[in-house]
Structures are given as C-alpha cells and as structure tokens.
Amino acid sequence: MDRIIFENRLSSYLLLFLFFLITSFVFLFLYIYFQNKPKSRIKPFLTPFIFLLYSISFNISLLSFTKYTQVYNLVKHSTKILYVFTFTLLFIKVSYLLIEKINRNKDIKERIHLTDQIILLFKRTILLVSIFISSMIILSFLGVNILSFVAGFGILSGAIALASQEVLTNIIGGITIFFSKDIKVGDLVDIDGETGYVSNIGLRVTTLKRFDNKTVIIPNGRVVKSTIVNHTDVNSNKISYTIQLEYQTPVEKIKKAIEIITGILSGCDQIKDKNSINVGFYKFDKYSLNLYVNFSIDKDSDMGEVKEYFNYLLKYNFDKEGLNFAFPTQTIELKNKE
C-alpha cells in the first residue's frame, strides 16, 4: 500500500531517490571515463552536464508530488536553483574557453594588445558578475525582494567605498596600467624613485625586482601618479648582473673593476647599443661590496653566448688585477684583556 508521508505518496519519494541514484551512477561513470582522457574537449563541460542531469531528474520527479505542498515547493525550489547553477557554470566555462582561444591566437592577441593580466582581469570579472547575477536570481526564487536587497547593497557598497577609497584607487590604477600598456612584466623601469624589473602587475599593487634582488611593492595608485621611465626596448633584451667584491677591496681597485667591466662590455660586438651599458658601485652588502651591471643585446643575439663571453673575460681580468669575488664569511676578533 502506498503510504502518505508529508502529504505525498511514498512512491514519489522513492522515484526522486531513484532518479538521484541513477544520475549519481552516470556521474561516477563519466568521471572515471574522462579521467583517462585529460585532453578531451568535452571534459571541461562535465560538471555543468552533471548539474543539468540532476536538474532534469528533480524536474521529472516533481510531477509525482502533490502540488503546493511543503515537499513539492522544496523540490521545486531545489530544481530551480540547480538550473541556475547549471547555466551559470556553463556560461563561465564557455567564456573561459573563448578567452583562452583568443589568447592562443597570436594575431588577435597582438592586435588588441592582450596580456596575461588583462585575461586574468576578464576572467575574474566574468566570475564575479556571474556569481552576483545568479545569487540575485536564487534569492528571487526564495521570495526575497530583490529591489530592496539591491538598494541595501548599494548603500552598503557606498559605505564600504568611502571606507576603502585607497583600495579602490589602487584597483582603478591597476586597470589603467593593464590597458595603457605603458609598462608590462619584464620591463626595466624607474617608478617613484625605485629602479627594477616589473615582476608582477596585480589589481592592487605593482611589484618590482631591484638589481640587488630585493622586491619592491608599489600601490597602483602611486604608479599611475608617478613619472615612469621605461628603459625596455622591444627590439632588445636586458641583462643584469650583481658583482660582489670583498670588503677589503680598496677604492682604487673598485674603480679598476668598474673600468674592466665597462671595457669588456664595450668590446662585445653583440652589444649594439653602447649607451645601454651601465656599471657602478651601489651597495655595501652584508658580506660584500656590490657593483651593478646592466646592458642590452639585440633580440636575435645569443644571450647564453654573451654571458659566457662576459664571464670568462671578467674572471680572467679580475684574477690578473688581483680582484677577489666575495662570499659569505665571518671574522672573529680576539682581544687581549691585559
């Protein structure tokens, strides 16, 4: 006999459970099957497809329940939420695939000046907007007044914006940097009194790596307000060294080391732009006196060959002049108490 539980027949619950069980088995089978096919074009859509199967299963089983009962309404709302999840996830997956396809097309990428940072920004924007819209739809299904919610959210957003103006300024600055193309990752730049290679451009901060390998983090709000000097040429590669000399090295020897390095680089035929050669004494480090060395070579030049040429001649001339490279050492001084 078909018993009545919460105003619905037992067979309705069993049908719902049966559909759920069948869909779970299908999901398990597909998951195992695609585990051995990592490059399958269908695999990225596996999760939305499973959500769609669950949505259809709930929708079909809904026909067996008594309308407008609590259980019926619960299953109905669950089905609607599953549909929203399904199409939101499908939209995100398709958008990401289109962005990646554009990114792999070099002609389009160069034409619209697309960078990895802009791609990441697009993806995050699509994700956040999709989550927001789907949340609004789900709340409307649950009976929440969307207009009141949006109005309240707007007031809250305004209060947050006033409290975090600096953060918003940095984010807007990051977006400006992305689209202005004044600097990009790998460029050698002067920003706000700091010189180094751009290692990362985020939404909030830009990170530089200095010649002493120290990292400088500059808020994007300051970056867009600063005078930026970009030393990078699209037709050349920058090479940087830090040469460490012993602390016992006299000033005359330091100057001699700078002359040797400058002479080696000036005599290298693969360094076409002699003005790119920059050598100097810039730091008293923990174990050494540090010289910085920067120069540019043409894109077509063999970077490894240039470095090997420089390293051999540097070692030969330093040995000849009695200049010693530094390495971590400790000096212990013993004093006689008498």
RODO-2510 file (C-alpha; in nm, 4 decimals, decimal comma):
residues 338
     n   res          X          Y          Z
     1     m     0,0000     0,0000     0,0000
     2     d     0,1314     0,3447    -0,0988
     3     r     0,1623     0,5312     0,2306
     4     i     0,1186     0,9082     0,2620
     5     i     0,4137     1,0947     0,4162
     6     f     0,4015     1,4747     0,4493
     7     e     0,1013     1,4912     0,2141
     8     n     0,2826     1,2941    -0,0587
     9     r     0,2895     0,9304    -0,1522
    10     l     0,5865     0,7135    -0,0589
    11     s     0,6314     0,6221    -0,4266
    12     s     0,7033     0,9904    -0,5050
    13     y     0,9960     0,9920    -0,2625
    14     l     1,1208     0,6610    -0,3995
    15     l     1,1026     0,7962    -0,7561
    16     l     1,3018     1,1048    -0,6531
    17     f     1,5622     0,8859    -0,4839
    18     l     1,5773     0,6544    -0,7876
    19     f     1,6418     0,9437    -1,0251
    20     f     1,9052     1,0811    -0,7887
    21     l     2,0732     0,7410    -0,7701
    22     i     2,0734     0,6937    -1,1490
    23     t     2,2216     1,0403    -1,2046
    24     s     2,4919     0,9721    -0,9438
    25     f     2,5875     0,6492    -1,1215
    26     v     2,6052     0,8353    -1,4537
    27     f     2,8240     1,0994    -1,2912
    28     l     3,0562     0,8340    -1,1450
    29     f     3,0838     0,6553    -1,4797
    30     l     3,1619     0,9755    -1,6707
    31     y     3,4139     1,0851    -1,4080
    32     i     3,6053     0,7551    -1,4319
    33     y     3,5804     0,7537    -1,8123
    34     f     3,7207     1,1055    -1,8571
    35     q     3,9983     1,0530    -1,6025
    36     n     4,1914     0,8755    -1,8788
    37     k     4,1135     1,1492    -2,1329
    38     p     4,2705     1,4671    -1,9916
    39     k     4,2766     1,6404    -2,3327
    40     s     3,9128     1,5725    -2,4171
    41     r     3,7186     1,8796    -2,5335
    42     i     3,4096     1,7548    -2,3536
    43     k     3,5762     1,7241    -2,0113
    44     p     3,5502     2,0974    -1,9207
    45     f     3,1702     2,0701    -1,9617
    46     l     3,1379     1,7570    -1,7460
    47     t     3,0369     1,9444    -1,4294
    48     p     2,7649     2,1585    -1,5961
    49     f     2,6334     1,8447    -1,7686
    50     i     2,6046     1,6588    -1,4368
    51     f     2,4239     1,9560    -1,2795
    52     l     2,1882     1,9552    -1,5773
    53     l     2,1157     1,5831    -1,5283
    54     y     2,0347     1,6410    -1,1613
    55     s     1,8105     1,9356    -1,2562
    56     i     1,6183     1,7260    -1,5113
    57     s     1,5876     1,4365    -1,2645
    58     f     1,4416     1,6619    -0,9966
    59     n     1,2123     1,8227    -1,2526
    60     i     1,0726     1,4879    -1,3722
    61     s     1,0273     1,3521    -1,0195
    62     l     0,8428     1,6740    -0,9298
    63     l     0,5486     1,5566    -1,1441
    64     s     0,4726     1,2758    -0,8969
    65     f     0,4419     1,5058    -0,5935
    66     t     0,1235     1,6725    -0,4788
    67     k     0,1308     2,0337    -0,5904
    68     y     0,1853     2,3201    -0,3495
    69     t     0,2741     2,1017    -0,0523
    70     q     0,5863     2,1843     0,1501
    71     v     0,7812     1,8969    -0,0022
    72     y     0,6672     1,9924    -0,3526
    73     n     0,7802     2,3534    -0,3015
    74     l     1,1138     2,2370    -0,1574
    75     v     1,1843     2,0124    -0,4574
    76     k     1,0656     2,2839    -0,6961
    77     h     1,2975     2,5474    -0,5464
    78     s     1,5860     2,2988    -0,5413
    79     t     1,5264     2,2262    -0,9105
    80     k     1,5278     2,5966    -0,9997
    81     i     1,8491     2,6530    -0,8023
    82     l     2,0139     2,3590    -0,9781
    83     y     1,9151     2,5037    -1,3171
    84     v     2,0666     2,8398    -1,2184
    85     f     2,3899     2,6705    -1,1064
    86     t     2,3992     2,4725    -1,4301
    87     f     2,3642     2,7620    -1,6706
    88     t     2,5875     2,9918    -1,4629
    89     l     2,8634     2,7328    -1,4620
    90     l     2,8124     2,6652    -1,8329
    91     f     2,8358     3,0378    -1,9112
    92     i     3,1603     3,0691    -1,7100
    93     k     3,3144     2,7632    -1,8781
    94     v     3,2245     2,8807    -2,2299
    95     s     3,3521     3,2330    -2,1563
    96     y     3,6828     3,0999    -2,0228
    97     l     3,7283     2,8754    -2,3280
    98     l     3,6626     3,1664    -2,5654
    99     i     3,9131     3,3849    -2,3785
   100     e     4,1761     3,1082    -2,3897
   101     k     4,1103     3,0559    -2,7613
   102     i     4,1642     3,4262    -2,8281
   103     n     4,4768     3,4161    -2,6117
   104     r     4,6225     3,1331    -2,8242
   105     n     4,5667     3,3312    -3,1444
   106     k     4,8798     3,5478    -3,1704
   107     d     4,7380     3,7748    -3,4439
   108     i     4,4293     3,8694    -3,2429
   109     k     4,6311     3,8923    -2,9204
   110     e     4,8766     4,1409    -3,0717
   111     r     4,6026     4,3372    -3,2492
   112     i     4,4065     4,4058    -2,9299
   113     h     4,7199     4,4196    -2,7086
   114     l     4,6006     4,1362    -2,4866
   115     t     4,8204     4,0490    -2,1876
   116     d     4,8036     3,7795    -1,9203
   117     q     4,6983     4,0403    -1,6634
   118     i     4,4048     4,1566    -1,8794
   119     i     4,2992     3,7944    -1,9371
   120     l     4,3022     3,7355    -1,5610
   121     l     4,1002     4,0546    -1,5101
   122     f     3,8405     3,9430    -1,7681
   123     k     3,8085     3,6009    -1,6037
   124     r     3,7665     3,7460    -1,2544
   125     t     3,5104     3,9978    -1,3811
   126     i     3,3072     3,7250    -1,5551
   127     l     3,3211     3,5086    -1,2416
   128     l     3,2123     3,7859    -1,0037
   129     v     2,9346     3,9157    -1,2316
   130     s     2,8037     3,5620    -1,2911
   131     i     2,8004     3,4834    -0,9182
   132     f     2,6227     3,8124    -0,8420
   133     i     2,3505     3,7667    -1,1069
   134     s     2,2911     3,4004    -1,0179
   135     s     2,2691     3,4938    -0,6480
   136     m     2,0054     3,7558    -0,7280
   137     i     1,8015     3,5011    -0,9269
   138     i     1,8232     3,2413    -0,6475
   139     l     1,7171     3,4994    -0,3872
   140     s     1,4166     3,5901    -0,6025
   141     f     1,3173     3,2200    -0,6106
   142     l     1,3343     3,2160    -0,2310
   143     g     1,0961     3,5114    -0,2068
   144     v     1,3461     3,7859    -0,1263
   145     n     1,2584     4,1348    -0,2533
   146     i     1,5432     4,1951    -0,4993
   147     l     1,4843     4,5717    -0,5336
   148     s     1,5127     4,6227    -0,1583
   149     f     1,8140     4,3961    -0,1440
   150     v     1,9899     4,5797    -0,4283
   151     a     1,9110     4,9162    -0,2691
   152     g     2,0508     4,7974     0,0628
   153     f     2,3511     4,6501    -0,1118
   154     g     2,4077     4,9826    -0,2897
   155     i     2,4052     5,1733     0,0394
   156     l     2,6422     4,9180     0,1924
   157     s     2,8701     4,9375    -0,1124
   158     g     2,8779     5,3172    -0,0849
   159     a     2,9761     5,2963     0,2815
   160     i     3,2465     5,0411     0,2030
   161     a     3,3707     5,2557    -0,0851
   162     l     3,4084     5,5581     0,1428
   163     a     3,5954     5,3486     0,3977
   164     s     3,8291     5,1973     0,1405
   165     q     3,8981     5,4782    -0,1069
   166     e     4,2686     5,3936    -0,1199
   167     v     4,1978     5,0303    -0,2118
   168     l     3,9586     5,1376    -0,4888
   169     t     4,2121     5,3922    -0,6148
   170     n     4,4739     5,1163    -0,6394
   171     i     4,2331     4,8840    -0,8221
   172     i     4,1390     5,1571    -1,0709
   173     g     4,5107     5,2263    -1,1098
   174     g     4,5716     4,8577    -1,1839
   175     i     4,3043     4,8572    -1,4539
   176     t     4,4577     5,1745    -1,6010
   177     i     4,8025     5,0099    -1,6127
   178     f     4,6574     4,6985    -1,7823
   179     f     4,5014     4,8943    -2,0666
   180     s     4,7565     5,1759    -2,1039
   181     k     5,0404     4,9332    -2,1920
   182     d     5,2964     5,1832    -2,0573
   183     i     5,4681     4,9043    -1,8645
   184     k     5,4483     4,5260    -1,8725
   185     v     5,6033     4,2330    -1,6889
   186     g     5,9758     4,2099    -1,7665
   187     d     6,0278     4,5810    -1,8348
   188     l     6,3148     4,7675    -1,6663
   189     v     6,1585     5,0830    -1,5208
   190     d     6,2032     5,3745    -1,2802
   191     i     5,8876     5,4228    -1,0708
   192     d     5,8525     5,6536    -0,7730
   193     g     6,2287     5,6596    -0,7135
   194     e     6,2697     5,2817    -0,7429
   195     t     6,4503     5,1055    -1,0295
   196     g     6,3946     4,7420    -1,1178
   197     y     6,2286     4,4865    -1,3406
   198     v     5,8498     4,4578    -1,3323
   199     s     5,7822     4,1094    -1,1925
   200     n     5,4060     4,1362    -1,1459
   201     i     5,1195     4,3760    -1,2140
   202     g     4,8218     4,2988    -0,9932
   203     l     4,4894     4,4711    -0,9408
   204     r     4,6147     4,6441    -0,6249
   205     v     4,9949     4,6626    -0,6453
   206     t     5,2830     4,6503    -0,8935
   207     t     5,5939     4,4547    -0,7915
   208     l     5,9487     4,5440    -0,8950
   209     k     6,2609     4,3332    -0,8557
   210     r     6,5650     4,5527    -0,7966
   211     f     6,9226     4,4814    -0,9031
   212     d     7,0018     4,3591    -0,5505
   213     n     6,7167     4,1023    -0,5860
   214     k     6,5080     4,2854    -0,3275
   215     t     6,1340     4,3109    -0,4041
   216     v     5,9608     4,6496    -0,4060
   217     i     5,5798     4,6604    -0,3834
   218     i     5,4239     4,9851    -0,5069
   219     p     5,0473     5,0572    -0,4823
   220     n     4,8976     5,1093    -0,8267
   221     g     4,7537     5,4430    -0,7178
   222     r     5,1103     5,5705    -0,6757
   223     v     5,2243     5,4091    -1,0008
   224     v     4,9727     5,5954    -1,2184
   225     k     5,0588     5,9256    -1,0469
   226     s     5,4362     5,8779    -1,0808
   227     t     5,6668     5,9713    -1,3653
   228     i     5,7637     5,6366    -1,5212
   229     v     6,0868     5,5855    -1,7143
   230     n     6,0749     5,2633    -1,9170
   231     h     6,4220     5,1511    -2,0218
   232     t     6,2962     4,8481    -2,2125
   233     d     6,3254     4,8360    -2,5886
   234     v     6,1027     4,5909    -2,7753
   235     n     6,3952     4,5072    -3,0032
   236     s     6,6414     4,4189    -2,7257
   237     n     6,6894     4,2001    -2,4182
   238     k     6,8140     4,3398    -2,0885
   239     i     7,0862     4,1556    -1,8970
   240     s     7,1716     4,2394    -1,5346
   241     y     7,4472     4,1264    -1,3005
   242     t     7,5420     4,1920    -0,9408
   243     i     7,9201     4,1624    -0,8971
   244     q     8,0245     4,1136    -0,5335
   245     l     8,3745     4,2206    -0,4226
   246     e     8,5462     4,1554    -0,0918
   247     y     8,5159     4,4244     0,1781
   248     q     8,8968     4,4558     0,1867
   249     t     8,8934     4,5855    -0,1740
   250     p     9,0425     4,9393    -0,1849
   251     v     8,8596     5,2210    -0,3597
   252     e     9,1175     5,2258    -0,6409
   253     k     9,0549     4,8556    -0,7041
   254     i     8,6772     4,9117    -0,7086
   255     k     8,7221     5,1810    -0,9738
   256     k     8,9524     4,9457    -1,1641
   257     a     8,6855     4,6719    -1,1518
   258     i     8,4294     4,9134    -1,2992
   259     e     8,6759     5,0044    -1,5771
   260     i     8,7379     4,6359    -1,6531
   261     i     8,3672     4,5543    -1,6736
   262     t     8,2915     4,8593    -1,8892
   263     g     8,5799     4,7716    -2,1211
   264     i     8,4638     4,4097    -2,1614
   265     l     8,1106     4,5169    -2,2497
   266     s     8,2247     4,7974    -2,4815
   267     g     8,4316     4,5447    -2,6752
   268     c     8,1430     4,2994    -2,7220
   269     d     8,0163     4,3158    -3,0819
   270     q     7,6743     4,1780    -2,9830
   271     i     7,6048     4,4838    -2,7672
   272     k     7,4999     4,7273    -3,0408
   273     d     7,3671     4,9965    -2,8090
   274     k     7,6724     5,1017    -2,6077
   275     n     7,4586     5,3582    -2,4220
   276     s     7,2751     5,0697    -2,2567
   277     i     7,5929     4,9761    -2,0647
   278     n     7,5528     5,0844    -1,7038
   279     v     7,8081     4,9880    -1,4382
   280     g     7,8509     5,1323    -1,0872
   281     f     7,9194     5,0780    -0,7174
   282     y     7,5826     5,0893    -0,5454
   283     k     7,5733     4,8976    -0,2191
   284     f     7,7539     4,7921     0,0986
   285     d     7,6020     4,4471     0,1377
   286     k     7,6297     4,2134     0,4354
   287     y     7,9328     4,0231     0,3062
   288     s     8,0371     4,2240     0,0027
   289     l     8,0747     4,5463    -0,1892
   290     n     7,8225     4,5217    -0,4723
   291     l     7,8605     4,6502    -0,8269
   292     y     7,5617     4,6608    -1,0601
   293     v     7,5973     4,5767    -1,4288
   294     n     7,3251     4,6351    -1,6910
   295     f     7,3350     4,6215    -2,0688
   296     s     7,1138     4,5370    -2,3672
   297     i     7,1604     4,2953    -2,6552
   298     d     6,9559     4,2556    -2,9723
   299     k     6,6633     4,0150    -2,9709
   300     d     6,8391     3,7989    -3,2302
   301     s     7,1625     3,7704    -3,0264
   302     d     7,2504     3,4550    -2,8339
   303     m     7,2117     3,5552    -2,4665
   304     g     7,3999     3,2476    -2,3447
   305     e     7,6961     3,3239    -2,5704
   306     v     7,7123     3,6851    -2,4500
   307     k     7,7022     3,5795    -2,0844
   308     e     7,9740     3,3177    -2,1389
   309     y     8,1934     3,5770    -2,3161
   310     f     8,1432     3,8221    -2,0282
   311     n     8,2030     3,5651    -1,7509
   312     y     8,5291     3,4311    -1,8985
   313     l     8,6799     3,7747    -1,9574
   314     l     8,5616     3,9036    -1,6188
   315     k     8,7265     3,6140    -1,4305
   316     y     9,0463     3,6419    -1,6363
   317     n     9,0860     4,0172    -1,5836
   318     f     8,9882     4,0084    -1,2155
   319     d     9,2483     3,7368    -1,1499
   320     k     9,5046     3,9410    -1,3417
   321     e     9,4358     4,2523    -1,1305
   322     g     9,4095     4,0643    -0,8004
   323     l     9,0395     4,1401    -0,7556
   324     n     8,8601     3,8805    -0,5451
   325     f     8,4916     3,7895    -0,5544
   326     a     8,3160     3,7906    -0,2178
   327     f     8,1448     3,5008    -0,0496
   328     p     7,9744     3,4721     0,2949
   329     t     8,2435     3,4906     0,5646
   330     q     8,2744     3,5731     0,9325
   331     t     8,5674     3,7406     1,1050
   332     i     8,6349     3,6613     1,4705
   333     e     8,8478     3,9143     1,6588
   334     l     9,0106     3,8048     1,9863
   335     k     9,1216     4,0868     2,2190
   336     n     9,3826     4,0527     2,4947
   337     k     9,2292     4,1773     2,8209
   338     e     9,5711     4,2900     2,9547
***
